């Protein structure tokens, strides 16, 4: 590789890393807009979640066949891209297959393992494309995914196929050049899969083979750098964020709702006015109306969503035709958070845009349909809780806007006046014993 190519590669690498880092910083800032929540307790349980849920994909194995296929793609993405380290170093140093002299016969074993994974990744990606576009599984056909989200999934699968194909073609040309004794092409031993079709290139001249091999090499690394910078705009950001999201998963029992100290204090002060401080600040917002009112963990959840739809497929409200889709709740939260981020980028700080997560992105009808059964939380493979967002938005609806169905208002009134959901005076509550 000549000096001009090394300079070009250095510029490409630098720009790719800078652009990715800039966007990653914006995402971190957006997540930090959320309210504080302490999730640093019980570190052993958190590391266990990270290993089992994020790395081991434990929840995926409720459907073993799909889990194995997903693990192949995931493993291929992680392990094969170890080979990218050699490509990057070759590009920066102007070498070719830098690790061959250091690894010896182990190099051949590793590359054969990488090729095996590459072939499996291609097969699985084709199956996933068929599931999405030909078989059209119901959860992939939901209107939640209309437009960009549906295209996004297909683009990623096609990109994986192209990247793996470039990798195999590059190796096939490399093997042919080795057999010709071409300069700089080290003897690596035979690669099984690329070796199967390397004879197709046997009739080509060395210059043509080098041109094909170099083109595949450049397209492969450019594709990987492009994929890196596409991730922050794609649902596949979960490849990175699944790890912190699993680590910071809430460890209390699923469905446990936290009381609001401000509300508890208001009730306490109403019953015992002498305890009320004279200089107490007015209560802050009850619940959440916009992303600023949600916990940072809920915002991390939104960015970690894989849009797989398992939450919506498990939701009884959605199954019975209600408007609620937990997947759409997460997607809407992320969309609103991205809009807020763009606002901050433009004005250096957030300027009120007369929009909010509640009403503009998530409707009252969606929120009221939720039964708080936690099916969506249980179904999510990466520990996301749409219910936390739904509960906070409903709190805002009811406590800030007094917006609740008449049936709920009747229940609230009974609890307030009779200390029970029923319309009976507390004094009459034991009258039934007189009949005995």
Backbone torsions as a table, in degrees:
resi	resn	phi	psi	omega
1	UNK	NA	123.8	-177.3
2	UNK	-78.1	170.9	-173.4
3	UNK	-62.8	-33.8	179.2
4	UNK	-63.7	-42.2	178.5
5	UNK	-66.3	-36.9	177.6
6	UNK	-63.3	-42.0	178.8
7	UNK	-64.0	-44.2	178.3
8	UNK	-59.7	-43.1	-179.6
9	UNK	-65.7	-40.6	178.7
10	UNK	-61.9	-43.1	178.5
11	UNK	-63.7	-45.1	179.6
12	UNK	-58.9	-45.9	-179.6
13	UNK	-63.9	-45.8	-178.7
14	UNK	-62.1	-45.6	-179.9
15	UNK	-64.2	-43.1	-178.8
16	UNK	-61.6	-46.6	-179.6
17	UNK	-66.4	-39.4	-179.7
18	UNK	-65.6	-46.3	-178.9
19	UNK	-63.3	-43.0	179.3
20	UNK	-63.9	-44.3	-178.2
21	UNK	-62.7	-38.7	179.4
22	UNK	-62.3	-47.3	-179.6
23	UNK	-68.5	-38.7	177.8
24	UNK	-61.1	-38.8	177.2
25	UNK	-64.0	-38.7	178.2
26	UNK	-65.2	-40.9	179.4
27	UNK	-64.8	-43.0	177.6
28	UNK	-60.7	-42.8	178.0
29	UNK	-62.7	-42.4	-179.6
30	UNK	-62.4	-41.9	179.0
31	UNK	-64.7	-35.8	-179.1
32	UNK	-70.2	-9.8	176.8
33	UNK	-69.7	-17.7	-178.5
34	UNK	-72.7	165.9	179.2
35	UNK	-71.1	151.9	179.9
36	UNK	-66.1	146.0	174.2
37	UNK	-150.9	124.3	-176.3
38	UNK	-83.6	112.2	-179.3
39	UNK	-128.9	47.0	-178.1
40	UNK	-113.8	10.6	-179.8
41	UNK	-80.2	166.3	171.0
42	UNK	44.8	64.1	-174.0
43	UNK	-64.2	-31.4	179.3
44	UNK	-63.3	-41.9	177.4
45	UNK	-66.1	-34.2	-179.2
46	UNK	-71.1	-40.9	176.7
47	UNK	-65.5	-35.4	177.5
48	UNK	-63.0	-43.2	177.2
49	UNK	-61.2	-42.3	-179.2
50	UNK	-60.7	-45.0	-177.6
51	UNK	-69.4	-45.5	-174.1
52	UNK	-78.3	-43.5	-173.7
53	UNK	-85.6	-46.8	-176.0
54	UNK	-82.9	-50.9	-177.0
55	UNK	-81.6	-47.3	-177.5
56	UNK	-86.0	-12.5	177.2
57	UNK	53.0	47.8	-174.1
58	UNK	-54.3	-46.6	-175.5
59	UNK	-68.3	-24.0	179.1
60	UNK	-64.0	-25.5	-173.3
61	UNK	-78.9	9.1	167.5
62	UNK	-66.9	-24.0	171.2
63	UNK	-122.8	89.2	-168.9
64	UNK	-56.5	-40.9	-177.0
65	UNK	-63.3	-48.9	179.0
66	UNK	-64.1	-37.9	-179.8
67	UNK	-61.7	-43.9	179.9
68	UNK	-64.0	-43.1	179.2
69	UNK	-63.3	-42.6	179.1
70	UNK	-64.8	-38.3	179.5
71	UNK	-65.3	-34.8	177.7
72	UNK	-63.6	-47.7	179.4
73	UNK	-63.3	-43.4	-178.9
74	UNK	-65.8	-46.9	179.0
75	UNK	-62.8	-40.3	177.0
76	UNK	-61.2	-41.9	179.9
77	UNK	-62.2	-44.2	-177.0
78	UNK	-74.5	-51.5	-170.4
79	UNK	-74.8	-46.2	-179.0
80	UNK	-61.3	-32.9	-178.6
81	UNK	-75.3	-3.7	166.4
82	UNK	-63.2	-30.6	177.9
83	UNK	-66.3	-22.5	178.3
84	UNK	-64.4	-29.6	177.7
85	UNK	-57.4	-44.3	178.5
86	UNK	-65.0	-41.1	179.6
87	UNK	-60.9	-44.5	-178.9
88	UNK	-63.5	-46.0	179.6
89	UNK	-65.1	-39.4	175.6
90	UNK	-59.7	-42.7	-178.8
91	UNK	-65.5	-38.7	-178.2
92	UNK	-77.1	-34.7	-175.3
93	UNK	-97.0	-9.7	-179.3
94	UNK	74.8	25.9	-179.8
95	UNK	-102.5	179.4	175.8
96	UNK	-136.9	122.2	-176.5
97	UNK	50.6	63.6	-175.4
98	UNK	-56.4	-33.8	-171.4
99	UNK	-83.2	-8.7	-176.6
100	UNK	-56.7	-50.3	-178.0
101	UNK	-63.8	-28.2	-175.7
102	UNK	-85.0	-33.5	-174.7
103	UNK	-98.4	-19.7	178.4
104	UNK	59.0	-131.2	-177.5
105	UNK	-67.0	-22.9	177.6
106	UNK	-63.2	-30.3	179.5
107	UNK	-60.4	-45.8	179.4
108	UNK	-61.9	-41.4	179.6
109	UNK	-63.1	-44.4	-179.3
110	UNK	-64.0	-45.5	-178.3
111	UNK	-65.5	-35.7	175.3
112	UNK	-65.0	-39.3	176.4
113	UNK	-64.0	-41.9	178.2
114	UNK	-62.1	-42.4	179.6
115	UNK	-64.6	-40.8	177.4
116	UNK	-58.2	-46.0	177.6
117	UNK	-64.2	-39.4	-179.9
118	UNK	-59.9	-43.3	179.0
119	UNK	-65.5	-42.6	177.8
120	UNK	-62.1	-40.4	179.1
121	UNK	-61.7	-44.0	178.9
122	UNK	-59.9	-46.0	-179.2
123	UNK	-61.9	-47.5	-177.7
124	UNK	-66.1	-39.9	178.7
125	UNK	-63.0	-37.7	176.1
126	UNK	-63.4	-42.7	178.5
127	UNK	-62.2	-43.5	179.4
128	UNK	-64.0	-37.6	176.2
129	UNK	-63.6	-40.2	178.1
130	UNK	-64.4	-43.5	179.3
131	UNK	-60.0	-38.1	-176.7
132	UNK	-80.4	-38.0	-167.3
133	UNK	-111.2	-20.3	-179.8
134	UNK	-110.4	-57.2	176.0
135	UNK	-68.0	-35.2	177.6
136	UNK	56.1	66.5	176.0
137	UNK	-55.6	143.1	-171.6
138	UNK	-55.5	-43.4	-176.3
139	UNK	-69.9	-15.5	175.8
140	UNK	-91.5	-11.1	-178.4
141	UNK	-100.4	-0.1	-178.7
142	UNK	-58.3	149.5	178.8
143	UNK	-65.1	-16.2	175.3
144	UNK	-54.7	-32.3	-172.3
145	UNK	-98.7	6.5	-179.8
146	UNK	-58.3	137.9	177.7
147	UNK	87.6	-135.4	-173.0
148	UNK	-56.9	-45.4	-176.4
149	UNK	-55.7	-38.8	-179.9
150	UNK	-70.2	-40.6	178.7
151	UNK	-66.1	-38.1	-178.8
152	UNK	-54.5	-48.1	-178.7
153	UNK	-61.5	-42.5	-179.7
154	UNK	-67.1	-39.7	179.4
155	UNK	-60.4	-42.3	-178.4
156	UNK	-65.4	-44.9	179.9
157	UNK	-62.6	-43.2	178.3
158	UNK	-65.1	-38.4	178.0
159	UNK	-62.5	-42.5	178.1
160	UNK	-59.7	-43.0	-179.9
161	UNK	-63.0	-44.6	-179.5
162	UNK	-64.0	-45.4	-178.7
163	UNK	-61.8	-43.3	179.7
164	UNK	-67.7	-36.4	179.0
165	UNK	-66.6	-40.0	176.6
166	UNK	-62.5	-41.0	179.0
167	UNK	-60.1	-45.5	-179.0
168	UNK	-69.7	-40.3	179.1
169	UNK	-65.1	-41.6	177.4
170	UNK	-58.3	-44.2	179.8
171	UNK	-67.4	-37.4	179.6
172	UNK	-63.2	-44.0	177.8
173	UNK	-65.6	-38.9	179.2
174	UNK	-61.1	-43.5	178.5
175	UNK	-61.2	-41.8	-179.7
176	UNK	-64.7	-41.7	178.2
177	UNK	-65.5	-35.4	176.2
178	UNK	-62.7	-42.9	-179.3
179	UNK	-65.9	-25.5	177.5
180	UNK	-83.6	-6.1	-177.7
181	UNK	71.9	26.6	-177.2
182	UNK	-65.4	142.7	-178.2
183	UNK	-62.2	143.0	177.4
184	UNK	77.6	-10.4	-178.9
185	UNK	-98.0	95.3	-174.0
186	UNK	-65.6	150.2	174.5
187	UNK	-73.0	120.8	-177.2
188	UNK	-114.5	-7.2	-170.2
189	UNK	87.5	171.8	-175.3
190	UNK	-80.8	138.1	170.5
191	UNK	-98.3	126.3	-170.1
192	UNK	-60.7	-56.2	-172.1
193	UNK	-73.8	-48.3	178.4
194	UNK	-67.6	-26.3	177.0
195	UNK	-66.8	-23.9	-179.5
196	UNK	-65.9	-35.3	-177.9
197	UNK	-115.6	9.7	174.1
198	UNK	-63.4	-28.9	176.2
199	UNK	-59.6	-22.1	178.2
200	UNK	-62.6	-23.9	-177.1
201	UNK	-98.9	-0.1	-172.2
202	UNK	-61.0	-30.7	-176.4
203	UNK	-83.3	-3.4	-177.2
204	UNK	-86.3	153.8	177.8
205	UNK	-73.3	161.7	179.8
206	UNK	-61.0	-39.6	-179.8
207	UNK	-62.7	-39.8	178.1
208	UNK	-67.1	-43.0	179.3
209	UNK	-62.3	-43.0	178.7
210	UNK	-63.3	-39.7	179.2
211	UNK	-62.7	-43.5	179.1
212	UNK	-66.6	-45.5	-178.3
213	UNK	-62.2	-45.2	179.9
214	UNK	-66.4	-38.3	178.1
215	UNK	-62.6	-45.4	177.9
216	UNK	-63.2	-39.3	179.1
217	UNK	-61.4	-48.6	-178.9
218	UNK	-66.5	-44.8	-179.8
219	UNK	-63.3	-35.9	179.5
220	UNK	-63.8	-48.8	-177.5
221	UNK	-73.8	-37.2	176.0
222	UNK	-63.7	-40.1	177.0
223	UNK	-61.2	-40.4	179.7
224	UNK	-68.0	-42.8	177.8
225	UNK	-65.1	-37.1	177.1
226	UNK	-65.7	-43.5	177.9
227	UNK	-60.4	-40.8	179.0
228	UNK	-57.4	-42.5	-177.0
229	UNK	-86.3	-10.2	174.3
230	UNK	-83.1	-29.8	-176.2
231	UNK	-50.0	-48.8	-175.8
232	UNK	-62.5	-16.7	179.8
233	UNK	-101.6	3.1	-172.3
234	UNK	-120.8	160.3	174.2
235	UNK	-64.0	-18.1	-179.0
236	UNK	-75.9	5.5	170.6
237	UNK	-60.7	-19.8	179.6
238	UNK	-63.2	-19.4	175.7
239	UNK	-56.2	-34.2	179.6
240	UNK	-95.4	-48.1	-170.6
241	UNK	-78.2	-13.0	177.6
242	UNK	-58.9	-31.1	-177.1
243	UNK	-70.6	-55.5	176.5
244	UNK	-64.2	-32.7	-178.4
245	UNK	-66.4	-38.8	177.5
246	UNK	-69.4	-39.1	-179.4
247	UNK	-64.2	-41.9	-176.5
248	UNK	-93.3	19.3	177.1
249	UNK	-59.6	143.1	177.0
250	UNK	-68.6	130.5	-172.8
251	UNK	-96.5	-10.5	178.3
252	UNK	-69.0	163.2	-178.8
253	UNK	-52.9	138.2	-179.8
254	UNK	-57.9	131.1	177.4
255	UNK	96.1	-8.9	178.9
256	UNK	-67.0	124.7	-179.7
257	UNK	-102.6	136.8	-177.5
258	UNK	-86.3	134.4	173.1
259	UNK	-70.5	156.5	178.6
260	UNK	-100.8	113.3	-178.5
261	UNK	-52.5	-36.7	-179.4
262	UNK	-62.1	-39.8	179.3
263	UNK	-70.5	-43.3	178.7
264	UNK	-58.8	-41.6	180.0
265	UNK	-66.5	-39.0	178.6
266	UNK	-60.0	-42.5	179.0
267	UNK	-66.2	-43.5	180.0
268	UNK	-60.8	-43.9	-178.1
269	UNK	-69.2	-30.6	177.6
270	UNK	-68.2	-34.7	-179.0
271	UNK	-84.7	-31.2	-180.0
272	UNK	-133.2	77.3	-174.8
273	UNK	-56.1	-27.5	-177.9
274	UNK	-65.0	-17.6	179.7
275	UNK	-86.1	-13.4	-175.2
276	UNK	-70.5	127.3	177.1
277	UNK	-69.6	145.2	-177.7
278	UNK	-75.3	-23.9	-176.3
279	UNK	-111.7	26.8	-178.0
280	UNK	-65.9	133.4	177.5
281	UNK	-69.4	155.2	178.1
282	UNK	-63.6	149.2	-179.7
283	UNK	-58.2	142.0	175.3
284	UNK	-74.8	-174.4	-179.9
285	UNK	-62.2	138.0	174.9
286	UNK	-91.9	125.9	-179.3
287	UNK	73.2	-156.1	-175.2
288	UNK	-132.8	133.2	172.8
289	UNK	-108.2	-29.2	-179.2
290	UNK	-137.3	176.5	-175.8
291	UNK	-62.8	-25.7	179.6
292	UNK	-64.5	-23.3	-175.6
293	UNK	-91.6	-5.1	179.2
294	UNK	-91.2	158.4	174.9
295	UNK	-66.9	151.2	175.8
296	UNK	-59.0	-30.0	179.8
297	UNK	-67.1	-37.4	177.3
298	UNK	-66.0	-34.1	177.7
299	UNK	-73.0	-36.7	173.4
300	UNK	-63.4	-39.4	175.3
301	UNK	-55.2	-44.4	-176.5
302	UNK	-62.7	-41.8	178.6
303	UNK	-73.3	-23.0	-176.9
304	UNK	-87.9	-8.1	-174.8
305	UNK	-61.3	130.4	-179.3
306	UNK	-89.1	-6.1	-177.8
307	UNK	57.8	28.0	-178.5
308	UNK	-72.5	-24.3	176.5
309	UNK	83.9	5.8	178.5
310	UNK	-63.5	-33.4	178.3
311	UNK	-64.3	-45.4	-179.0
312	UNK	-69.3	-36.7	178.3
313	UNK	-65.0	-27.0	-179.0
314	UNK	-91.7	-10.3	-173.4
315	UNK	-75.3	117.4	-179.3
316	UNK	-64.3	-31.5	178.2
317	UNK	-65.0	-44.4	179.4
318	UNK	-66.5	-40.9	-179.1
319	UNK	-60.0	-34.7	-179.0
320	UNK	-89.5	11.5	172.5
321	UNK	93.1	6.0	177.6
322	UNK	-70.8	165.1	-174.9
323	UNK	-74.1	-20.2	-174.2
324	UNK	-65.0	132.7	169.7
325	UNK	-137.3	109.9	179.9
326	UNK	-55.7	-35.5	177.4
327	UNK	-60.9	-42.4	-179.2
328	UNK	-67.0	-32.2	176.1
329	UNK	-59.1	-45.6	-179.1
330	UNK	-69.0	-42.1	-179.5
331	UNK	-64.6	-40.1	179.6
332	UNK	-66.4	-39.1	178.2
333	UNK	-63.0	-43.5	178.6
334	UNK	-65.0	-41.4	179.4
335	UNK	-61.7	-42.8	179.1
336	UNK	-66.1	-40.4	179.7
337	UNK	-63.9	-39.5	176.6
338	UNK	-64.9	-38.5	178.3
339	UNK	-64.1	-41.9	177.3
340	UNK	-62.8	-41.1	178.9
341	UNK	-61.0	-42.1	177.9
342	UNK	-64.4	-36.7	177.2
343	UNK	-61.2	-44.2	179.7
344	UNK	-67.0	-40.4	177.9
345	UNK	-59.2	-38.3	-176.1
346	UNK	-75.3	-40.6	-172.5
347	UNK	-110.0	1.8	-178.8
348	UNK	75.1	-23.0	171.9
349	UNK	-149.7	162.8	-173.7
350	UNK	-69.7	130.2	175.2
351	UNK	-112.0	128.0	-176.3
352	UNK	-51.3	123.0	-178.9
353	UNK	-108.1	13.1	178.0
354	UNK	60.0	27.3	177.0
355	UNK	-129.5	160.8	179.0
356	UNK	-153.3	161.3	177.9
357	UNK	-60.8	-46.0	177.6
358	UNK	-74.4	130.1	179.3
359	UNK	83.8	-49.8	-178.7
360	UNK	-78.1	-31.6	-178.5
361	UNK	-115.1	-37.1	-179.2
362	UNK	-125.5	126.5	-173.0
363	UNK	-88.8	160.7	177.1
364	UNK	-61.0	-38.7	-179.0
365	UNK	-60.7	-40.6	177.7
366	UNK	-61.9	-45.3	-176.0
367	UNK	-66.4	-40.0	-177.3
368	UNK	-71.0	-21.3	-178.3
369	UNK	-74.4	-18.6	-175.7
370	UNK	-69.8	133.4	178.2
371	UNK	-98.2	2.4	-177.1
372	UNK	53.7	38.7	-177.8
373	UNK	-82.4	-15.5	179.3
374	UNK	73.5	12.0	177.7
375	UNK	-60.3	-37.4	-179.2
376	UNK	-66.7	-39.8	-179.4
377	UNK	-66.4	-42.7	-179.9
378	UNK	-65.2	-34.9	-174.9
379	UNK	-77.9	-24.8	-172.7
380	UNK	-67.2	127.0	-179.0
381	UNK	-75.2	-13.0	-177.7
382	UNK	-123.4	30.3	170.7
383	UNK	62.9	40.0	176.6
384	UNK	-93.1	144.9	179.7
385	UNK	-123.7	92.3	173.3
386	UNK	-62.1	-27.7	-175.8
387	UNK	-63.3	-35.7	178.6
388	UNK	-59.7	-41.0	179.1
389	UNK	-68.7	-44.9	179.9
390	UNK	-59.3	-45.6	-177.7
391	UNK	-62.6	-42.1	-179.0
392	UNK	-68.6	-38.8	177.5
393	UNK	-66.7	-37.6	178.1
394	UNK	-68.2	-35.8	175.6
395	UNK	-59.4	-42.4	178.9
396	UNK	-64.2	-44.7	179.2
397	UNK	-54.8	-47.4	-172.1
398	UNK	-81.7	-43.9	-172.1
399	UNK	-89.1	-24.7	178.9
400	UNK	-96.4	-37.9	-173.2
401	UNK	-111.4	-2.9	-175.8
402	UNK	50.7	38.6	-176.2
403	UNK	-104.7	99.4	179.6
404	UNK	-148.1	153.3	176.3
405	UNK	-60.0	154.7	-177.4
406	UNK	-57.9	-36.4	-179.5
407	UNK	-63.0	-38.9	179.0
408	UNK	-68.4	-41.5	-179.1
409	UNK	-60.5	-37.9	177.1
410	UNK	-62.8	-42.0	178.3
411	UNK	-64.5	-43.8	179.5
412	UNK	-60.8	-42.5	-178.8
413	UNK	-64.3	-41.1	179.1
414	UNK	-64.6	-41.5	178.9
415	UNK	-63.4	-40.3	-178.4
416	UNK	-67.3	-41.3	-174.2
417	UNK	-94.0	-34.3	-172.9
418	UNK	-113.2	-2.3	178.9
419	UNK	63.0	25.7	178.7
420	UNK	-161.9	159.6	-177.8
421	UNK	-70.4	-11.7	-173.4
422	UNK	-98.6	157.3	-174.5
423	UNK	-90.1	59.1	177.4
424	UNK	-129.4	138.8	179.0
425	UNK	-66.1	143.3	176.9
426	UNK	-56.7	-30.7	-179.0
427	UNK	-69.1	-25.3	-177.8
428	UNK	-96.0	4.5	-169.7
429	UNK	-69.2	-24.7	-177.2
430	UNK	-104.6	11.8	-178.6
431	UNK	-63.4	-24.5	-178.6
432	UNK	-62.4	-22.2	-179.3
433	UNK	-71.9	-21.1	-179.7
434	UNK	-65.5	-23.6	-179.0
435	UNK	-79.4	-9.7	-175.0
436	UNK	-93.5	NA	NA
